[in-house]
Amino acid sequence: MLLRIGEVEAEVRVAAVMSTPRLGFTDNFFCVARALAPHGISPIKVTSAFWGQALQMVMEKVVDTSDVILTFDYDVVFSARTVEALLALMLQSGMDAIAPLQTKREANTIMLSKPGASQDAEGTVDNAWFGKPVQPIDTAHFGCTFLRTSALKRLQKPWFVEQANDEGTFTGGHQDADIGFWKAWRAAGNSLGAATAISVGHAELMITWPSRTTASGKVQQHTTEFWTTDKAPKDSWGYVS
């Protein structure tokens, strides 16, 4: 990928990788293709029921032939300019990895943790936090994230480790595979930054119901809420349970 920053040009070997299910969202697939084509990058995917295993396998294929790895999830939305801006910011900042801001699905939180904070802890940042283009963080996501291959090689394998909580369940207080990766990343002495002025979209499936009480004539509901309650939203009209 040819990157231009002011009067300076740099050719960076970028490998774009995805861990995908057998079926996915065409909006995302076309988004990835449209965003990478201007940069001459072809995405590489591995399909598996095990997200972390698949992502490690595809990353292992390119770690020795690329300068950086760009990871995607199958529900992220971004542009060609997003890719360019993130890579430029990563090179300028010197970070070993950089991630844009992304909102968690079915939640009102950004997918990152500040240095020293518990992964389960909720917190806020003030306006001054956005005054710097890159802020150090402890964990992020893989929605549209750049990793230096030189830093990846410092990690012990396996790279993605999930762990149950003290009760042996995954209902809270556990470690997901992506968080296991970021813990290992930081333990290896690698840095991770959040691009405070660059964001990506997070596609999520919603159920739209007709309504007689809302101005728009409809009301929306997360699919998870419906399947766990078997109920439509209170402002919906005509749902027969």
Backbone as CSV, one residue per row, in Angstrom:
resi,resn,N_x,N_y,N_z,CA_x,CA_y,CA_z,C_x,C_y,C_z
1,MET,0.844,-1.188,0.000,0.000,0.000,0.000,0.881,1.240,0.000
2,LEU,0.660,2.165,-0.941,1.409,3.407,-0.998,0.728,4.445,-0.117
3,LEU,1.460,4.929,0.873,0.919,5.914,1.810,1.639,7.239,1.626
4,ARG,0.882,8.305,1.507,1.450,9.646,1.371,1.086,10.484,2.594
5,ILE,2.109,11.034,3.233,1.913,11.943,4.366,2.667,13.222,4.041
6,GLY,1.942,14.256,3.622,2.592,15.487,3.190,3.417,15.237,1.944
7,GLU,4.713,15.522,2.018,5.622,15.323,0.889,6.316,13.962,0.937
8,VAL,5.981,13.160,1.938,6.664,11.886,2.143,5.788,10.742,1.642
9,GLU,6.390,9.793,0.930,5.705,8.599,0.476,6.368,7.364,1.078
10,ALA,5.559,6.378,1.404,6.084,5.125,1.962,5.277,3.962,1.415
11,GLU,5.974,2.916,1.029,5.307,1.691,0.585,5.277,0.732,1.768
12,VAL,4.070,0.406,2.220,3.895,-0.441,3.395,3.220,-1.743,2.964
13,ARG,3.812,-2.854,3.355,3.225,-4.152,3.024,2.097,-4.448,4.018
14,VAL,0.854,-4.374,3.529,-0.330,-4.537,4.375,-1.022,-5.851,4.029
15,ALA,-1.285,-6.672,5.034,-2.092,-7.880,4.874,-3.409,-7.648,5.607
16,ALA,-4.528,-7.715,4.895,-5.851,-7.525,5.486,-6.484,-8.891,5.719
17,VAL,-6.847,-9.192,6.962,-7.301,-10.537,7.312,-8.623,-10.496,8.062
18,MET,-9.396,-11.583,7.908,-10.686,-11.704,8.578,-10.890,-13.135,9.050
19,SER,-11.505,-13.275,10.216,-12.032,-14.548,10.687,-13.538,-14.486,10.486
20,THR,-14.073,-15.351,9.625,-15.475,-15.221,9.243,-16.256,-16.510,9.460
21,PRO,-17.566,-16.387,9.689,-18.426,-17.568,9.673,-18.708,-17.969,8.226
22,ARG,-19.383,-19.101,8.029,-19.708,-19.520,6.665,-20.662,-18.539,5.993
23,LEU,-21.607,-18.006,6.747,-22.565,-17.039,6.220,-22.295,-15.692,6.871
24,GLY,-22.554,-14.625,6.145,-22.268,-13.302,6.687,-23.114,-12.237,6.036
25,PHE,-22.728,-10.999,6.271,-23.489,-9.841,5.813,-22.869,-9.269,4.543
26,THR,-23.643,-9.221,3.474,-23.124,-8.698,2.217,-22.777,-7.216,2.317
27,ASP,-23.466,-6.464,3.159,-23.115,-5.056,3.350,-21.666,-4.939,3.809
28,ASN,-21.272,-5.794,4.731,-19.903,-5.772,5.230,-18.913,-6.226,4.161
29,PHE,-19.226,-7.285,3.464,-18.298,-7.818,2.464,-18.032,-6.805,1.353
30,PHE,-19.097,-6.136,0.893,-18.906,-5.129,-0.150,-18.194,-3.902,0.406
31,CYS,-18.422,-3.590,1.672,-17.725,-2.475,2.316,-16.225,-2.743,2.350
32,VAL,-15.836,-3.949,2.752,-14.421,-4.320,2.807,-13.794,-4.234,1.417
33,ALA,-14.487,-4.793,0.423,-13.947,-4.788,-0.937,-13.774,-3.368,-1.465
34,ARG,-14.771,-2.524,-1.234,-14.712,-1.147,-1.739,-13.634,-0.329,-1.028
35,ALA,-13.420,-0.590,0.245,-12.432,0.172,1.014,-11.003,-0.244,0.695
36,LEU,-10.795,-1.518,0.365,-9.441,-2.004,0.127,-9.000,-1.868,-1.319
37,ALA,-9.943,-1.903,-2.260,-9.594,-1.876,-3.680,-8.737,-0.671,-4.072
38,PRO,-9.057,0.564,-3.613,-8.218,1.712,-4.000,-6.770,1.593,-3.537
39,HIS,-6.521,0.777,-2.525,-5.166,0.607,-1.996,-4.480,-0.630,-2.569
40,GLY,-5.161,-1.338,-3.464,-4.573,-2.528,-4.055,-4.397,-3.671,-3.078
41,ILE,-5.270,-3.752,-2.074,-5.177,-4.791,-1.054,-6.303,-5.798,-1.254
42,SER,-5.965,-7.074,-1.210,-6.959,-8.142,-1.311,-7.123,-8.795,0.054
43,PRO,-8.337,-8.829,0.611,-8.522,-9.424,1.940,-8.339,-10.935,1.926
44,ILE,-7.850,-11.457,3.031,-7.645,-12.892,3.217,-8.533,-13.333,4.372
45,LYS,-9.304,-14.398,4.166,-10.189,-14.846,5.238,-9.995,-16.327,5.520
46,VAL,-10.260,-16.677,6.784,-10.325,-18.068,7.208,-11.674,-18.267,7.873
47,THR,-12.365,-19.343,7.509,-13.696,-19.598,8.038,-13.645,-20.706,9.080
48,SER,-14.248,-20.444,10.222,-14.250,-21.429,11.309,-15.317,-21.040,12.313
49,ALA,-15.773,-22.014,13.067,-16.681,-21.724,14.180,-15.934,-21.114,15.357
50,PHE,-14.603,-21.169,15.310,-13.783,-20.696,16.421,-13.029,-19.449,15.973
51,TRP,-13.537,-18.294,16.372,-13.048,-17.008,15.891,-11.548,-16.828,16.148
52,GLY,-11.112,-17.037,17.380,-9.724,-16.796,17.719,-8.768,-17.734,16.999
53,GLN,-9.146,-19.005,16.888,-8.296,-19.955,16.190,-8.130,-19.569,14.725
54,ALA,-9.238,-19.186,14.094,-9.190,-18.811,12.680,-8.344,-17.569,12.477
55,LEU,-8.507,-16.575,13.349,-7.752,-15.341,13.187,-6.262,-15.586,13.385
56,GLN,-5.899,-16.428,14.345,-4.480,-16.744,14.524,-3.937,-17.449,13.285
57,MET,-4.701,-18.388,12.724,-4.220,-19.127,11.557,-3.956,-18.200,10.374
58,VAL,-4.852,-17.260,10.126,-4.662,-16.375,8.980,-3.560,-15.360,9.247
59,MET,-3.392,-14.945,10.494,-2.306,-14.028,10.831,-0.949,-14.709,10.716
60,GLU,-0.895,-15.997,11.070,0.355,-16.744,10.953,0.813,-16.838,9.497
61,LYS,-0.131,-16.850,8.578,0.208,-16.980,7.159,0.921,-15.750,6.611
62,VAL,0.689,-14.587,7.230,1.203,-13.342,6.659,2.202,-12.622,7.555
63,VAL,2.455,-13.132,8.748,3.284,-12.401,9.711,4.716,-12.212,9.214
64,ASP,5.222,-13.124,8.377,6.597,-13.018,7.904,6.732,-12.291,6.566
65,THR,5.624,-11.984,5.929,5.677,-11.353,4.605,5.049,-9.968,4.584
66,SER,4.636,-9.463,5.736,3.956,-8.162,5.794,4.584,-7.283,6.865
67,ASP,4.460,-5.983,6.679,4.900,-5.026,7.694,3.834,-4.839,8.766
68,VAL,2.593,-4.800,8.322,1.465,-4.612,9.241,0.336,-5.536,8.829
69,ILE,-0.505,-5.865,9.805,-1.709,-6.654,9.566,-2.907,-5.784,9.903
70,LEU,-3.888,-5.784,9.018,-5.139,-5.057,9.237,-6.242,-6.076,9.432
71,THR,-6.874,-6.073,10.598,-7.916,-7.045,10.901,-9.300,-6.422,10.747
72,PHE,-10.261,-7.261,10.329,-11.648,-6.825,10.203,-12.573,-7.816,10.884
73,ASP,-13.682,-7.319,11.398,-14.802,-8.163,11.780,-15.805,-8.177,10.631
74,TYR,-16.729,-9.137,10.656,-17.692,-9.243,9.553,-18.922,-8.363,9.770
75,ASP,-18.866,-7.431,10.726,-19.982,-6.509,10.927,-19.500,-5.063,11.080
76,VAL,-18.334,-4.765,10.509,-17.774,-3.419,10.606,-18.057,-2.641,9.325
77,VAL,-18.170,-1.318,9.442,-18.430,-0.436,8.307,-17.395,0.691,8.329
78,PHE,-16.710,0.896,7.194,-15.644,1.887,7.134,-15.392,2.242,5.677
79,SER,-14.387,3.081,5.424,-14.098,3.531,4.063,-12.616,3.379,3.744
80,ALA,-12.275,3.622,2.485,-10.875,3.593,2.079,-10.067,4.647,2.823
81,ARG,-10.675,5.797,3.069,-9.993,6.863,3.801,-9.744,6.472,5.255
82,THR,-10.629,5.653,5.818,-10.414,5.168,7.180,-9.112,4.385,7.260
83,VAL,-8.908,3.497,6.296,-7.700,2.672,6.257,-6.457,3.558,6.149
84,GLU,-6.504,4.520,5.240,-5.377,5.412,5.025,-5.061,6.242,6.268
85,ALA,-6.100,6.796,6.883,-5.900,7.648,8.057,-5.360,6.856,9.241
86,LEU,-5.868,5.643,9.439,-5.395,4.823,10.551,-3.926,4.445,10.390
87,LEU,-3.554,4.033,9.191,-2.163,3.633,8.967,-1.221,4.822,9.135
88,ALA,-1.605,5.978,8.609,-0.775,7.173,8.764,-0.599,7.529,10.237
89,LEU,-1.675,7.432,10.996,-1.623,7.768,12.418,-0.771,6.761,13.182
90,MET,-0.844,5.521,12.787,-0.026,4.498,13.443,1.463,4.768,13.224
91,LEU,1.835,5.086,11.985,3.241,5.341,11.681,3.734,6.615,12.360
92,GLN,2.893,7.641,12.381,3.280,8.903,13.015,3.447,8.747,14.521
93,SER,2.556,7.993,15.147,2.556,7.867,16.608,3.601,6.890,17.115
94,GLY,4.009,5.942,16.264,4.944,4.922,16.692,4.306,3.784,17.460
95,MET,2.977,3.758,17.530,2.283,2.696,18.241,2.493,1.355,17.536
96,ASP,2.500,0.286,18.333,2.604,-1.058,17.767,1.270,-1.542,17.212
97,ALA,0.189,-0.966,17.692,-1.146,-1.288,17.183,-2.036,-0.076,17.382
98,ILE,-3.011,0.072,16.507,-3.928,1.201,16.629,-5.325,0.766,16.204
99,ALA,-6.317,1.243,16.929,-7.709,0.895,16.653,-8.555,2.159,16.632
100,PRO,-9.562,2.220,15.765,-10.480,3.351,15.767,-11.514,3.183,16.874
101,LEU,-12.299,4.206,17.093,-13.395,4.108,18.057,-14.523,3.289,17.443
102,GLN,-15.073,2.391,18.228,-16.205,1.586,17.780,-17.137,1.340,18.962
103,THR,-18.436,1.518,18.727,-19.433,1.308,19.772,-19.821,-0.166,19.853
104,LYS,-19.945,-0.674,21.046,-20.359,-2.052,21.250,-21.804,-2.234,20.817
105,ARG,-22.083,-3.365,20.164,-23.445,-3.645,19.750,-24.357,-3.791,20.967
106,GLU,-25.578,-3.262,20.837,-26.608,-3.344,21.875,-26.142,-2.728,23.193
107,ALA,-25.305,-1.714,23.099,-24.796,-1.046,24.296,-24.478,0.405,23.957
108,ASN,-24.142,1.178,24.978,-23.790,2.589,24.794,-22.353,2.843,25.222
109,THR,-21.495,1.885,24.954,-20.105,2.003,25.369,-19.173,1.821,24.180
110,ILE,-18.004,2.444,24.270,-16.965,2.292,23.267,-16.108,1.080,23.638
111,MET,-15.667,0.339,22.632,-14.952,-0.910,22.866,-13.460,-0.665,23.091
112,LEU,-13.133,-0.214,24.276,-11.748,-0.050,24.699,-11.714,0.026,26.214
113,SER,-10.533,-0.185,26.769,-10.345,0.029,28.199,-9.123,0.910,28.406
114,LYS,-9.270,1.861,29.304,-8.171,2.773,29.597,-7.095,2.041,30.406
115,PRO,-5.858,2.535,30.355,-4.767,1.872,31.070,-5.080,1.677,32.550
116,GLY,-4.928,0.441,33.003,-5.127,0.127,34.408,-6.547,-0.147,34.811
117,ALA,-7.505,0.067,33.913,-8.910,-0.128,34.256,-9.310,-1.575,34.026
118,SER,-10.255,-2.058,34.826,-10.793,-3.391,34.629,-11.602,-3.420,33.340
119,GLN,-11.549,-4.554,32.638,-12.276,-4.681,31.383,-13.778,-4.537,31.588
120,ASP,-14.280,-4.964,32.751,-15.714,-4.895,33.026,-16.142,-3.546,33.577
121,ALA,-15.185,-2.704,33.917,-15.523,-1.412,34.515,-15.968,-0.423,33.451
122,GLU,-17.005,0.335,33.779,-17.467,1.392,32.889,-16.895,2.722,33.372
123,GLY,-16.504,3.551,32.435,-15.931,4.834,32.796,-16.199,5.859,31.722
124,THR,-15.709,7.049,31.925,-15.881,8.132,30.966,-14.548,8.811,30.719
125,VAL,-14.490,9.576,29.657,-13.338,10.423,29.381,-13.834,11.848,29.212
126,ASP,-12.966,12.811,29.521,-13.370,14.198,29.345,-12.953,14.674,27.957
127,ASN,-13.325,15.890,27.618,-13.041,16.429,26.291,-11.546,16.500,25.999
128,ALA,-10.741,16.683,27.039,-9.298,16.785,26.842,-8.720,15.488,26.280
129,TRP,-9.369,14.361,26.559,-8.893,13.069,26.055,-8.857,13.060,24.532
130,PHE,-9.796,13.769,23.916,-9.869,13.821,22.463,-8.923,14.868,21.875
131,GLY,-8.207,15.587,22.732,-7.269,16.595,22.253,-6.018,16.024,21.634
132,LYS,-5.712,14.766,21.941,-4.564,14.082,21.348,-5.071,13.106,20.292
133,PRO,-4.418,13.025,19.142,-4.902,12.140,18.074,-4.839,10.663,18.433
134,VAL,-3.922,10.294,19.343,-3.792,8.902,19.774,-3.658,8.864,21.286
135,GLN,-4.446,7.995,21.922,-4.353,7.813,23.363,-4.012,6.359,23.664
136,PRO,-3.097,6.117,24.606,-2.760,4.737,24.968,-3.934,4.052,25.655
137,ILE,-4.172,2.797,25.314,-5.228,2.005,25.924,-4.694,0.603,26.192
138,ASP,-5.449,-0.168,26.982,-5.032,-1.530,27.307,-5.682,-2.575,26.410
139,THR,-6.950,-2.368,26.039,-7.647,-3.313,25.174,-8.454,-2.548,24.142
140,ALA,-8.732,-3.225,23.021,-9.523,-2.605,21.956,-10.395,-3.682,21.308
141,HIS,-10.445,-3.697,20.001,-11.263,-4.642,19.244,-10.492,-5.018,17.988
142,PHE,-11.098,-5.794,17.131,-10.459,-6.192,15.881,-11.319,-5.795,14.682
143,GLY,-12.219,-4.830,14.888,-13.126,-4.404,13.831,-12.416,-3.802,12.640
144,CYS,-11.402,-3.004,12.881,-10.601,-2.396,11.807,-9.322,-1.898,12.476
145,THR,-8.416,-2.814,12.749,-7.286,-2.555,13.632,-5.970,-2.938,12.969
146,PHE,-4.989,-2.052,13.081,-3.660,-2.303,12.531,-2.729,-2.858,13.612
147,LEU,-1.940,-3.873,13.231,-0.940,-4.469,14.112,0.396,-4.529,13.391
148,ARG,1.463,-4.151,14.054,2.798,-4.338,13.472,3.193,-5.808,13.614
149,THR,3.652,-6.401,12.519,4.045,-7.806,12.582,5.271,-8.011,13.463
150,SER,6.150,-7.025,13.531,7.326,-7.148,14.398,6.912,-7.265,15.857
151,ALA,5.837,-6.592,16.230,5.338,-6.679,17.601,4.585,-7.979,17.826
152,LEU,3.868,-8.435,16.800,3.120,-9.687,16.926,4.051,-10.860,17.201
153,LYS,5.229,-10.834,16.631,6.184,-11.925,16.801,6.700,-12.040,18.233
154,ARG,6.487,-11.017,19.039,6.937,-11.065,20.429,5.993,-11.878,21.316
155,LEU,4.789,-12.153,20.832,3.797,-12.850,21.639,4.046,-14.353,21.651
156,GLN,3.800,-14.966,22.799,3.813,-16.414,22.885,2.474,-16.952,22.365
157,LYS,2.503,-18.142,21.801,1.285,-18.764,21.308,0.717,-19.704,22.370
158,PRO,-0.614,-19.839,22.375,-1.607,-19.276,21.452,-1.837,-17.788,21.702
159,TRP,-2.195,-17.081,20.655,-2.401,-15.645,20.748,-3.771,-15.276,21.318
160,PHE,-4.749,-16.136,21.118,-6.118,-15.832,21.563,-6.550,-16.881,22.582
161,VAL,-6.666,-16.446,23.831,-6.998,-17.374,24.918,-8.225,-16.853,25.655
162,GLU,-9.271,-17.695,25.730,-10.433,-17.348,26.537,-10.396,-18.153,27.825
163,GLN,-11.035,-17.608,28.851,-10.984,-18.252,30.160,-12.283,-17.998,30.900
164,ALA,-12.834,-19.050,31.490,-14.069,-18.919,32.260,-13.803,-18.177,33.569
165,ASN,-14.880,-17.743,34.224,-14.728,-17.088,35.518,-14.493,-18.130,36.612
166,ASP,-14.453,-17.685,37.851,-14.148,-18.598,38.956,-15.197,-19.687,39.125
167,GLU,-16.411,-19.444,38.623,-17.480,-20.435,38.711,-17.491,-21.374,37.503
168,GLY,-16.547,-21.147,36.576,-16.482,-21.990,35.393,-17.474,-21.636,34.313
169,THR,-18.041,-20.426,34.360,-19.023,-20.008,33.374,-18.518,-18.794,32.603
170,PHE,-19.279,-18.424,31.575,-18.937,-17.265,30.748,-20.041,-16.214,30.831
171,THR,-20.563,-16.026,32.034,-21.689,-15.115,32.241,-21.274,-13.816,32.908
172,GLY,-20.002,-13.497,32.862,-19.485,-12.290,33.498,-18.252,-12.601,34.301
173,GLY,-17.294,-11.672,34.283,-16.057,-11.892,35.009,-15.128,-12.876,34.325
174,HIS,-15.437,-13.248,33.078,-14.608,-14.173,32.322,-13.722,-13.392,31.357
175,GLN,-12.878,-14.102,30.641,-12.004,-13.478,29.645,-12.340,-14.026,28.268
176,ASP,-12.734,-13.140,27.360,-12.960,-13.533,25.984,-11.628,-13.611,25.246
177,ALA,-11.648,-14.267,24.078,-10.404,-14.500,23.340,-9.738,-13.205,22.909
178,ASP,-10.526,-12.200,22.522,-9.920,-10.946,22.079,-9.237,-10.215,23.223
179,ILE,-9.846,-10.253,24.399,-9.217,-9.606,25.561,-7.962,-10.372,25.965
180,GLY,-7.988,-11.697,25.821,-6.792,-12.476,26.087,-5.643,-12.061,25.188
181,PHE,-5.961,-11.765,23.918,-4.923,-11.307,22.991,-4.330,-9.994,23.464
182,TRP,-5.169,-9.035,23.816,-4.652,-7.717,24.193,-3.858,-7.766,25.495
183,LYS,-4.242,-8.644,26.395,-3.448,-8.807,27.617,-2.059,-9.346,27.286
184,ALA,-2.013,-10.311,26.389,-0.717,-10.865,25.970,0.088,-9.825,25.203
185,TRP,-0.592,-9.013,24.416,0.053,-7.949,23.641,0.759,-6.968,24.566
186,ARG,0.066,-6.537,25.607,0.654,-5.587,26.538,1.735,-6.254,27.388
187,ALA,1.531,-7.526,27.752,2.522,-8.232,28.559,3.831,-8.411,27.801
188,ALA,3.754,-8.448,26.467,4.960,-8.587,25.646,5.683,-7.258,25.466
189,GLY,5.159,-6.198,26.072,5.796,-4.888,25.981,5.342,-4.068,24.794
190,ASN,4.288,-4.494,24.113,3.785,-3.773,22.940,2.814,-2.667,23.346
191,SER,2.770,-1.622,22.541,1.860,-0.510,22.796,0.602,-0.635,21.954
192,LEU,-0.477,-0.041,22.436,-1.770,-0.043,21.754,-2.383,1.335,21.906
193,GLY,-2.853,1.899,20.801,-3.422,3.235,20.849,-4.822,3.291,20.265
194,ALA,-5.606,4.218,20.765,-6.931,4.507,20.220,-6.842,5.766,19.382
195,ALA,-7.353,5.705,18.163,-7.420,6.886,17.299,-8.645,7.691,17.717
196,THR,-8.435,8.784,18.419,-9.536,9.483,19.071,-10.459,10.235,18.106
197,ALA,-10.029,10.436,16.864,-10.854,11.167,15.908,-11.220,10.322,14.691
198,ILE,-11.045,9.003,14.811,-11.388,8.095,13.714,-12.310,7.013,14.267
199,SER,-13.454,6.838,13.640,-14.393,5.823,14.100,-14.814,4.922,12.950
200,VAL,-15.314,3.750,13.304,-15.899,2.828,12.335,-17.290,2.457,12.829
201,GLY,-18.154,2.089,11.883,-19.497,1.692,12.249,-19.559,0.233,12.661
202,HIS,-20.576,-0.092,13.435,-20.780,-1.454,13.917,-22.201,-1.860,13.541
203,ALA,-22.329,-2.698,12.512,-23.653,-3.091,12.044,-24.310,-4.044,13.039
204,GLU,-25.582,-3.814,13.324,-26.315,-4.712,14.198,-27.742,-4.868,13.676
205,LEU,-28.252,-6.076,13.772,-29.578,-6.383,13.250,-30.647,-5.916,14.231
206,MET,-31.613,-5.170,13.723,-32.718,-4.669,14.536,-34.044,-5.192,13.991
207,ILE,-35.028,-5.296,14.878,-36.386,-5.652,14.489,-37.222,-4.368,14.492
208,THR,-37.891,-4.090,13.379,-38.753,-2.907,13.273,-40.214,-3.337,13.352
209,TRP,-40.934,-2.725,14.301,-42.347,-3.035,14.503,-43.199,-1.820,14.127
210,PRO,-44.426,-2.053,13.656,-45.336,-0.930,13.443,-45.795,-0.361,14.787
211,SER,-46.092,0.921,14.789,-46.524,1.577,16.021,-47.582,2.630,15.705
212,ARG,-48.532,2.759,16.607,-49.564,3.795,16.464,-49.322,4.964,17.413
213,THR,-48.278,4.889,18.223,-48.051,5.912,19.246,-46.775,6.715,19.031
214,THR,-45.944,6.325,18.092,-44.721,7.073,17.829,-44.895,7.931,16.574
215,ALA,-44.165,9.036,16.521,-44.291,9.963,15.392,-43.856,9.312,14.080
216,SER,-42.907,8.405,14.163,-42.399,7.761,12.945,-43.277,6.614,12.469
217,GLY,-44.180,6.163,13.316,-45.024,5.043,12.956,-44.353,3.692,13.106
218,LYS,-43.206,3.671,13.791,-42.489,2.413,13.999,-41.699,2.485,15.299
219,VAL,-41.277,1.321,15.770,-40.414,1.232,16.941,-39.449,0.081,16.691
220,GLN,-38.217,0.222,17.168,-37.204,-0.786,16.910,-36.748,-1.468,18.190
221,GLN,-36.234,-2.688,18.009,-35.847,-3.530,19.138,-34.640,-4.376,18.747
222,HIS,-33.707,-4.540,19.674,-32.588,-5.440,19.430,-33.097,-6.877,19.375
223,THR,-32.504,-7.663,18.492,-32.927,-9.054,18.361,-32.727,-9.834,19.657
224,THR,-31.642,-9.557,20.373,-31.379,-10.261,21.628,-32.509,-10.044,22.627
225,GLU,-33.024,-8.819,22.692,-34.117,-8.535,23.621,-35.352,-9.355,23.290
226,PHE,-35.648,-9.474,21.988,-36.829,-10.237,21.610,-36.684,-11.712,21.966
227,TRP,-35.525,-12.304,21.656,-35.353,-13.731,21.880,-35.268,-14.086,23.351
228,THR,-34.850,-13.156,24.188,-34.765,-13.439,25.625,-36.065,-13.145,26.363
229,THR,-36.949,-12.313,25.770,-38.197,-11.957,26.445,-39.435,-12.472,25.730
230,ASP,-39.316,-12.768,24.422,-40.460,-13.159,23.591,-41.542,-12.083,23.599
231,LYS,-41.104,-10.828,23.713,-42.043,-9.718,23.739,-41.593,-8.627,22.774
232,ALA,-42.564,-7.964,22.165,-42.280,-6.797,21.341,-42.181,-5.567,22.235
233,PRO,-41.600,-4.462,21.757,-41.502,-3.251,22.572,-42.883,-2.730,22.966
234,LYS,-42.952,-1.960,24.029,-44.233,-1.507,24.569,-44.998,-0.607,23.597
235,ASP,-44.298,0.110,22.727,-44.977,1.006,21.781,-45.314,0.344,20.459
236,SER,-45.063,-0.979,20.347,-45.398,-1.649,19.099,-46.909,-1.926,19.041
237,TRP,-47.371,-2.235,17.840,-48.804,-2.473,17.654,-49.030,-3.804,16.935
238,GLY,-49.899,-4.638,17.536,-50.383,-5.819,16.845,-49.590,-7.095,17.033
239,TYR,-48.575,-7.092,17.879,-47.816,-8.342,18.059,-48.652,-9.333,18.865
240,VAL,-48.789,-10.547,18.340,-49.552,-11.596,19.008,-48.580,-12.582,19.631
241,SER,-48.560,-12.648,20.940,-47.633,-13.535,21.646,-48.291,-14.858,21.976
